[in-house]
Structure formats: C-alpha cells, structure tokens
Amino acid sequence: MVFVTGDLHGNFERFKPKYFPEQARMTKQDTMICAGDFGGVWFGDSRDDETLDLLERLPFTLAFVCGNHENYDALARYPVAEWHGGKVHRIRPHVLHLMRGQIFELEGCRFFTMGGAKSHDIEDGILEPDAPDFDRRLTLLQRKPRARYRINHISWWAQELPYDEEYDQARRSLDAVGWQVDYIITHCAPTSIALMGSRHNEADRLTDFLQEVQERAKYHYWLFGHYHDNRAIDEKRILLWEQIVRVI
C-alpha cells in the first residue's frame, strides 16, 4: 500500500490510530509519503530524536519530499542511500527523505519526486544572524503586527529551491523512462496551478520547471502540498493538506 498526505510541519497527530485506522493493516513494506514541509528534522540535533524515534515506531515506512519549511543544513548531514531505485537521505531506517529529481519504483509503479518551493511569507526580509544590525532589525520586526520575515539558516534556507544539478538530475531521470511515470510527488505546483491560488503566489524557476514536466510527461496522478488546502484540481492533479489518500 502507498498513501500520500500533505504538509505536516512537525505535527504528526494525523498518524494516530484514531485518525488513520488503516495503519492496522500496514507493515514496513507499505509507504506513507508526505508532500513536503515534513518538519521532523528541524533543530538538527538531539531535540529531533524523540519525534524521529516515534516516527520510526510507526507500522509503515514514512517518506517525504522536501518543502520550503525544512532545515536543509540538517537534512544534508544524513547519509545518502539507494531505496527502490532512487536516492534518499536515510533519517531513520524507515524515515526517508526522497531526494529531488529521483524516480522510485513502489508496488510496480514509478514515482517521480521533486521537492521544494519558494517561501511567500518573507515580504519583510531575510535576516542574517551575523549582521551587525541583526538585533535591532529583529526587535523592530517583532514589534510589527503580522510581520513576515525569516532568519537565514534558522527559519529559512536558500536550498528551498533546487540547484542546477538537481534540475539536471530530474531531466536525466525522466529521460531514462521516456518521461512516463505513474505518480508525480512535489511540494509546489506547476506555474499554471500556482497562479490560481493566493495573490502571494508567483512563478519561479521551480514552478516553471514543473510546468514543463506537466506539459511533457505522461502520468496518472500528480499530488502536491504547500497551498494548505484539500481539493482535486482536476481528475489527475490533487492538492493535499491534512487529508490522507491511498494511491496504491
């Protein structure tokens, strides 16, 4: 079995048996995929251990693509391994980060993964902790109602958007299968869908790349998160937040 859910943001209540009773029939051979903003690797130190150990005890394998709310410095410190034909960061034996531009074979189906998204809640800027005016700027923003800012390498990482090599890897992976997959799992959506949402959404290199994938690839379903809603865009493209759906 393979299930997919949306943004977790470090809150794993939805995996309690009373909310997800289907897990009673699952084993570690079954997979739950989070479509980004996993949030379980946040502090990058022992403060993450209790949560990650709890997730490892779930009866299924938990895998996730990255979102724009991840500690990329911490993720990069985990070992890279092969899993079902693609590369992962192995957080725990059964807690896995599905790296960008990979294709995984699960239950006889191909899953293409391309995590990441551009943060759209940073209108008040990205603060640099080492800047001489950091404390002053932080104090001013903390006093501002509904301020929208982040702090570099503490609550925001430039790696939220893919690097050139990750786009190259994605194209190589898709070329290898003739751009034919069964499922596409991303955090953000192609540009044409992204611009249908909030006024804060805008096109960027990643959404434009996903637009190319949408136009070139043959696929059955595309599941993504990021926009904090649960709805079917159409018969093939599904936006997920708290909902859990079975795909296989």
Sequence and secondary structure as in RCSB ss.txt:
>XXXX:A:sequence
MVFVTGDLHGNFERFKPKYFPEQARMTKQDTMICAGDFGGVWFGDSRDDETLDLLERLPFTLAFVCGNHENYDAL
ARYPVAEWHGGKVHRIRPHVLHLMRGQIFELEGCRFFTMGGAKSHDIEDGILEPDAPDFDRRLTLLQRKPRARYR
INHISWWAQELPYDEEYDQARRSLDAVGWQVDYIITHCAPTSIALMGSRHNEADRLTDFLQEVQERAKYHYWLFG
HYHDNRAIDEKRILLWEQIVRVI
>XXXX:A:secstr
 EEEE   TT  GGGSTTT GGGGG  TTSEEEE S   SS SSSGGGHHHHHHHHTSSSEEEE   SSS HHHH
TTS EEEETTEEEEEEETTEEEE TTEEEEETTEEEEEE     S  TT EE TTSTTHHHHHHHHHHSTT   E
EBTTTB GGGS  HHHHHHHHHHHHHTTTB SEEEESS  HHHHTTS TT    HHHHHHHHHHHH B SEEEE 
SS   EESSSSEEE SS EEE  
